[in-house]
Amino acid sequence: MAGNSSRRGAKRTPGSKKGSVVGSGGQRRKQLKGKGPTPKATERTAHPAARRARAVAKHAGTSGTRPSTRSAAPRSRGGEAGSGPETVGGRNPVVEALRARVPATALYIAERIDSDDRVREALKLAAELHVPVLEAPRGELDRLGGSAPHQGLVLQVPAYDYAHPDDFLTVGGADPALVIALDGVTDPRNLGAVLRSAAAFGGHGVVVPARRAAGVTATAWKVSAGAAARVPVARATNLTRALESYREAGFFVVGLDGDGATTVDELDISTGPLVLVVGSEGKGLSRLVRETCDVIASIPITASTESLNAAVAAGIALYEVARARRTA
């Protein structure tokens, strides 16, 4: 019968009951051999703990650093890419993005589009930059462009590949490291302007929070005038912990605030590894970030001016650091 075919050939032990089958008895499981104990995190080359240990050991002998005074804090996680590709819609925005050499993966153009100077320039720039041009129905462009009017042109920009905050622990080489951290800056234009100033005055990287903060969008790319391709941006899950990691590695953390007792031109620590922290225009530095800073510095301004734009303040502070390092 078909129901007993699976039992034919099954071996029974002497004296065993009818239908009982000999199993492995655990013999095969006992033959498996383990690979030994798991190495410690610090012994695995690619593990974050090993990278941090190497960075701290390297900076321990760097001139201008101070001995560690705090226990090591858990480092924040970052380094992941953005959530997905971004699109730029509209004839003028697309042309401006292509002029600024914003990295793009495709230019979508509507079928039977009414051509004008902007459309022709967009096609010419796409050809020069080797950006694929794809013709698509307007319904597809509506889906890609979202609620913004696309006027028959949509540029697709890939998600930005963020660095990890710990990648900046060993930057600088012969020059002291200079990192800029943005606390609560939500306008991508400010981020782009900070990247441009960082490139101009020797900044090695910019750190932004992963939430409630501006990221590297097409707008930030355009405002940076190409600096976004040269100055890496890291995303920190917890900015306070990232700043603690820099302090443990020998960096001095300087927060910019109008109430600071020291002015940026009076800083005597500019020649060592430095993190400049810039707060948002409305709220300034958050409480925890402010408490993590070693020094709170201000920029002297006239009494009639309430505050400076975050990107402007960062540019002035970066210039003062660069000037102090040249003098030294």
Buried (B, 14 or more C-beta within 10 A) or exposed (E): EEEEEEEEEEEEEEEEEEEEEEEEEEEEEEEEEEEEEEEEEEEEEEBBBBBBBBBBEEBEEBEBBEEBEEEEBEBBBBBEEBEEEBBBBBBEBBBBBBEBBBBBEBBBBBEEBEEEEBBEBBBEBBEEEEBEEEEBEBEBBBEBBEEEEBBBBBBBBBBBEBBBBBBBBBBBEEEBBBBBBBBBBBBBBBBBBBBBBBBBBBBBBBBBBBEEBBBBBBBBBBBBBBBBEEBBBBBBBBBBBBBBBBBBBBBBBBBBBBEBEBEBBBBEBBBBBBBBBBBBBEEBBBEEBBEBBBBBBBBEEEEEEEBBEBBBBBBBBBBBBBBBBEEE
